[in-house]
Amino acid sequence: MFTLKYYDKKNTFDNSILDKYINIMDMYDRGVIFFDLIKNAAYFNEKCGNVFDTYSDMSKIEKFIDDIEKDFYKDDEKNKEVKLTDLEDSITYTIKHLTEEKKIKYILCTVEKKANAGNSKERKYLSRIIGESDVMLNLKEKVKIVGRYDSTILLLGQTGTGKELFAKAIHDISPRRNKKFIVVNCGAIPDSLLESELFGYEKGAFTGANSNGKVGKFEEADGGTIFLDEIENMSQFMQNKILRAIEDRKICKIGSNKEVGVNVRIIGATNIELKKMVEEGKFRKDLYYRLNVICFKIPSLIERKDDIFLISDYLIEKYCKVFKKNIIGLSPKVKKLFNIHKWEGNVRELRNVIEYAMNFENSKYITEASLPNEFIGENEVRIKPEGIVPIEEMEKEVLRKTLDWFGWDEAGKIRVAEALGISRSSVYRKIAKYHLEPPDMINIS
C-alpha cells in the first residue's frame, strides 16, 4: 500500500531526481499521480484532485490505485478505462515507466474523467452551481437554453466566481457532452508555448520537439468543447490564430503547411473588461465580437448575498464528511461577519474560510474562534456592538425630543438652541440635515 500525499509545489524533496520528476506534475494539464517505488509513496497534483472531486479525502484515489496496480509493470498502458462505483464518470488513465539503470523506479500515471453517455438529462455540473438568488436562477435558466446550441460564449466574472464550472455545465448540457471538455489557461502558459499547446506541432518542428510531434488542444477537443480561460493574456499573434480557428474551423500545426479541420465549441472567459482592452488597442475588435456572441456575466458573491449562507451550508455538509464531524451551521456572530465581509475572492474564498474553520471547530456551530485571524481582523471593526448607537443617530434623537418639548415654532427653536448650547442657525441646519419635521397635530375634541 502506497503512502498517499497531495503534492504542494512549495515542498522540496531530498532526492534531486525525485524533485525533478514531481515538479513536472505542475506542467501537466491533466491529473497526475507520481509513484515512487523506492519510498513506496504516491503524490498527486491539484488537477488529480479535480478529477476525483477531492483533496482532503484520499479514499477515492486509494481505491483507484488499488484497481490499476496490476498494470504497473506491464508495457506502457495507454487510455485504459476504469469505473469507480462512487464516481459518476469513468477514469481514463495512462501509465508511463521512468527508469534508472534499466530498472523501473518511478511510475507516472495521468488521469482524466470520461463522461458517460448514459448520464441523465438533469446534468450534474449545473446542479453543482449553488444559488437560489434571482440573478443566479435567471443565469442558470439561460445556460440551460444556450447549452443546447453551438454558439460561442464569453464568460465574464471576478476570480473565484465559478467561470469554469459554468463552462462545464454548458458543455454538459450540450450535444457535445460525450466528447472532451478541454481547459486551457491562457495566462498560465508562456506565449512562446501557447501556440504549440493549442495547435500542436509536427515531428522535428523545432529543437527539443517530441520526435512523434504533438496533438494540440483544438484537435484533442474535436467534437467537444474548448474552454479558453484568461483570454485577455493572449498576444496579438495568438489572437490572430484563434480568430482564424473560429472563422475557418481549421488549424495548422507548427512545422506543417497542411490545415486540419476541427469541430469545437469555444467558450472564453476573463475577469477583465475586454471592451476596454479593445478601445485601448490591446485586444482585437473582430475577435472580441467573435467571442462575444453570447455573453454571461457571472455575479460576484456580494451581488448575490442571499446565496452566502446557502453555499456555506452546502460546504459545511461536504466537509463534515471529509473531517468526520457533526457541525450543523454558523454561529450568529459568524453569520454577521459573513454578511459584512467583502468576499473579494468570491466562492473560492468562502470555501477556503469554511474549510479552515472545519479543521479547528469542535462544537455544533462554526464559531468566531475557528475563523482565520486575518478574516476576523478585516471584519470585526465593521460590526456594531449591541447597545451602541452612532453619534449622529443620538444627536438626531436628542434634537427631535427637545423640539417636541419646547415646540417647533420660532420661540421653541430659540429655547432649543439655548438648552443644547448651540446657535439658532445650527438648530435650523441640523433640522435640515436630519430631515426632521414636526409631528402631526392631534385634534382633541
N, C-alpha and C positions, 0 to 999 in steps of 0.2 A: 504494500500500500504506500502510495506516494504522500509525502508531506506537501500539502497544497497551500500556496500563498498567492495573494494578489500582488502583482508587481507594480511598485511605485518607482517611477524613473529617477526619483531623488535617491533611491537606495544605491549603494555600491557593494560590490562583492569582492572577496579576497582573491578570487580566481580571475585573472585578466581575460582569459578566453571565455569563461562563463559570462563575465561582464559584457564582453563584446557581443555575444550572441543574444543576451537578454535585451540589450539596448536596441537591437534590430527590431524587437517587437513593436517599438513606438512608430516604426516606419510603415508597418503593415496597415492596410485599410480594412483588414478582416480581424476576426478574433484569433488570437494565437495562444496556444499552450506550449510552454517550453519544458521539456522533461530532461532533467539532469540525472542520468543513470548512475553516476558516480555517488552523488549525495542522496539519491533516491528522493528527489524533490521535484515538484512541478510548479511553475509560475504561469500566471495568466494575466493578460493585459486588459485594459478598460473595455475594448470592443468585445472581448470574450464575455465580459460581464453583461454587456448589452445582449449578446446572442442568447445567453441563458437567463436573462432578466434578473440577474442577481450580482451582488458584490460581496455582501456580508455572509450570506448563507451558501456554504460550499457544497451542499449535498447534491445539487443538480450536476455540478461539474464533476464531482467524485463519481456519481452514477455513470456519467458519460465516459469517464476514464476507464471504469471497470468494463464497460461494454466494448471499448475499442482496443484494450490492452493486448488482445490476442493478435492484433495486426501489427504490433510494434516491430517485429523482426522480419516481417515479410519485405519483399521488394517494395519500393515506394508505392503506397496506395494513393490513388487519385480519385477524388469525387465519389467516395463511398458515402453511403447514407445510413443513418441510424435514427430510430424513432424512440424518444423518451416518453414515458407514459404521462409525466406531469408537464409536458410542453405541448402546445397545440401544433407546433411545426416540427418537421424532421430537421436533423442537423446533418449537413454535408461537411465532410472533413477530408483533409489531405495530410498524409504523413511524409515527412522528409527526414532521412537519416543524416546526421552530422558526425563524421568520423575523424578520428585522430589515430595515426599509425595503423590505418586499415581496420580499426575497431570502432564499432558504434558506441559513442559515449553520450551523445545528446540526440534528442528527437524533437523536431519542430512540427507541431500539428496546427494547421489553420482550420478554422471552423466558421460556418455561416449558416443562417437559417434558410430553409427551403419551404416556402409557403405551400400548404396542402390544398389541392384542388377542391377537396370536399368541405372546406370551411363554410359555415353558414353565411347567408347574405347580411346578417346583422354583424358587420365586420368588427374585429376585435380592437383595432387601433383607435377607431372613433370612440368606442366605449371607454377607452382608457383616458380620454380627454375629459377631465373632471371639471364640471362647471354648469350651474343652473341659472346664472345671471342672464338677463335679457340679451346682452351683447354676445355671450357665448352660445346661447341657444340659437340665435339668429345665424351666427357664423357656422355652426355645425349643420344647420339645415342647408345653407348654401354649399357647403362641402359635399353633402350627400348628392346635390344636384349636379355640380360640375364634375364630380368624380366619375360619373358615368361616361363622360365625353373625353375628348383628347386635346383640348385647348391648353396652350402654355400658360402657366400660372406663376405669379410673383407673390411671395410671402414677405410681408414687412412686419418687423417686430423687434422689440428690445431683446437683449441677451437673456436667455432663460425663460422665454415665453412659450417655448414648445414648438418652434417652427418645423423642426424635423419630424416631430410626432404628427403634426398636421399633414406634412408631405406624405408620411407613411399611410395615414388614414385615407388620403386622396388616392394613392396607389392601390390600397387595399379594397377600395370600393370599385375601382375601375375594372374594365375587362382585361387589363394587363396584370391583374393581381397574381396570376400563376407564373409570371415571368419575374425577372430580377428587379429589385429596387436597389439602385447603386447610389451611394452617398459620396460626394466629392467636396471636401472643404477647401475652397479655392484660396483661403487665407492661410492654410496650414502647409501648403506645398509651394516651395520656391518657384518663381515664374519660369526659371530655366528648366524645371522638371515638369511643369504643369502640362505642356503640350504633349510630351510622351505619355503622361499619366492618362490624359483624356483621349488621345488619338492613337497611341501605341507607336511602335516602330518596327521596321524590317530588320532582319538579322544583319549585323555589320553596319548598321546605320551610323554609328559613331563609336569612338573608342570607349571601351568599357561596357558596351551594349551586350545584352544577353545573346548568346550565339543562336538562339532559336527565335529571336525577335520578341515582341510583346504585344498582346492584345490590349487596346485601350479601353477605357471605361465606357465610351459610347458603343463600341462593338459588344462589350460584355453585357450592356443593358439592352441590347437589341430585342425588341418586342416588349420591353418593360419600361421602367421609368428611371431617369437620372435626376438626382437632386443636387443642384449646384448651390452650396451654401457659401455665404460671404462673397458673393459675386462682385461686390464693389472693389475687391482686391485684384481683379484681373487687369493685366496690362492692356494697352490699346491693341497690341498684336494679338493677344488671346481673345479679346473681344471680337476682332475681325474673324478669327477662326470659328468662334461659337456662332456668330451671325451666319456664316456660311453653312454650318451644320444644320442650323434651324431652317434656313431658307431652302437649301437643296436636299436636305436629308441625306447628305453624303459626307464622308470624312476621308482624309488622306493621311496615311501613316507617314511618320518621319522616314525618309530614305526611300519613299515609293512615289511613283507618278500615277499610280492606279487609285481611282476613287472607289470607295466601298459604300454601298447603300446601308443606311441604318434607320431603323424604325423605333424611335424612342419618344416618350413624352418627357418634356423638360419642365422641371419645377425649380425656379430660382428663389433664393432667399437672401435677405440683407437686413441689417439693423441701421442702415444709413439711408437718408432721403436721396434716392437715386436721381430724382428730377433736378435737385440742386446740383448734383455732380454733372448732369447733362448741361445745365446752364453754365457751369464753370469749365466745360470742355474736357472733363475728366472721364466721362462715360459716353459712349456712342449713342446718339439720339435714336438711330434706327434700331439698334439692339435693345434699347430701353423699351421701345414700342412693341418690338417682337416678344419680349419677355412679359410685358405688362398687358397682355390680352385680358387676363382676369387677375385682379389684384385683391388679395385679402390682407387686411391689417389685423395681426394677432394682438389682442388687447393686453396691456400690462396688468399686473396683479392689482395695482392701485385703481385701474379703470374697471375692475370687476371685484371690488372689495367684498361683495356678497359671497364670493366663492372661497375666500380665505379659510374660513372655518370648515367648509365642506372638504376642501383639499387637505386641511390639517387632520380631520377625522379619518380620511382615507389613508393618509401616510402613517398615522398612529396605528391603525389596524394592521397595515402592512408590516411595520417594524415590530409590532407585538409578536408576530410570527417569527421574525428573524431573531429577536432578542429573548423570546420566550418569556414575555412579561404580560401583565394584565392591566394596562393603562387604558382608561376609557375616554380621556379627553384633556382639555386645557383648563387650568385653574382660572378663576375670574380675573386675577391680576395679569396672567399671561394673555388672556383674551384682550385686555386693554392695551397691552404692549403690542400685540399683533395688529390691533386695529389702527394704531397710530404710526406704525413703522412704515418707512418709505418703500421698502421692498424693491430696491434698485436692481437686485438680481432675480426678481420675479419668482416663478415657481421653483426654479433651481435653488435659490437662496432659502425659500421656505422649507424645501426638502432637507437641505443641509442643517438648518436650525432644528428641525424636528428630529433628525437622526442623531444629532449631537445630544439633544436633551434625553432621548430614549436610552442612551448609554448610561446616564447617571441617575435617572429618575427611578425611585422605588415605591412611590405612592400610587394611588389610583389616577392622579391627575399630573400632568406636566406642570411643575411649579417654576417660579422665577429662579430659584436656586439652581435649577438644572440647565438654564439657558447659557449660551456663551457670554462671557463678561462684556465683550465689546457690543453685543446686541443690547444688553441691559443698559450699558452706559449711553448708547445712542438715543435711547427712548425714554429712560426714566424721568429725565428733566421735563419731558413733554406731558407727563401725567400730572394732573392737578389733584393734590391730596384732598380727601374728603373733608368738607367743612371749610375749605379755604375759598374765599371769594376774591376775584380780581379787584384791584383798587378802583378801576373805573366803574364797575358794577356797584360797588359800595357808595361811591360818590353820587352816582345816578339815583340810587335808592334814598340816600340822605336828603338830596335836593328835592325829590318828589314829596317825601314826607314833610319836609319843612314848609314847602309851598302849600301842601294840603292844610297844615296847621295855621300858618299866618295868612293864607289867602293868595289867590293867583292874580289879584288886581295890583295896581301900581303901588298902593300903600303896603300891601302884603310883600311885594318883592323888595321894597326898601327894608322892611323888617327882616326878611330872609338874609339880605346882604349883611346886615348888622349882626345877626345871630351866627352866621357862618364865618364872619370876619373877612369877607371879600367885597369887592366893589359891586355896585349895581350893574355895571356893564358886564362884569364876569357872570352874574346871575343870568342875564339875557343870553350871553354867549353859550353857557352850559345848557340852558333850556333848549337852544337850537341844536347844539352838538348831540344831545341825547334824545332829540325829537320828543320832548315832554309836552304834554297837553293837559289842560285842566280836566278833572273827571266830569262826567255828565251830571247835570243838575238833576236832583231828585225832587219832584213835586210832592209836597206833603199837604194833603187836604185837611 
